[in-house]
């Protein structure tokens, strides 16, 4: 990606005290109304919101904005096999305000690509392997006018960005729950780093608390 500009990436998530973003059965109901309002306010400040296919299959979110006036943004879904349902809310809900881009690999089935394109969904192919190449993707999105991205996970997508040092800012709401479970999804999944020194380091920029929730803001160390 040398010489190529890329979007500014903000990782946003709510997690339990023990770092889980869902229970072992996939229940992600962690945020309260106050946290949701903060998240939706943050959504008004970006050009795109990005999630992995697991979030779509599990929760079928609209990925829209409530509580605030706005002009819309791109919904970007990373789906290496184009396996999200064609009737998902990100396909059918207000595409004129929230146009959806699905990012897949060069191995994606042609018939699946045509099916989504028939619903006016833009398909970007990035990467020749099993997973989407996010490093290659970033300048493509930048040149489409996506200058700021809100990354809302899940754990494997978060790892793809952390692994490649693509996260510029982090907003974490810690909820007063302890979920436990080795099969419960953590904030960042993937294979992880072998040594702490290999991982990107962030500087704490703000701490706030409300109703037993703590919000931490970090920015990448320069």
Buried (B, 14 or more C-beta within 10 A) or exposed (E): EEEEEBBBBBBBBBBBEEBBBBBEEBEBEBBBEEBBBBBBEBBBEBBBBBBBBBBBBBBBBBBBBEBEEBEBBBBBBBBBEBEBEEEBBBBEBEBEEBBBBBBBBEEBEEEBBEBBEEEEBBBBBBBEEEEBBBBBBBBBBBEBEBBBBBBBBBBBBBBBBBBBEBBBBBBBBBBEBEBEEEEBBBBBBBEEEEEEEEBBEBEEEEEEEEEEBBBBBBBBEE
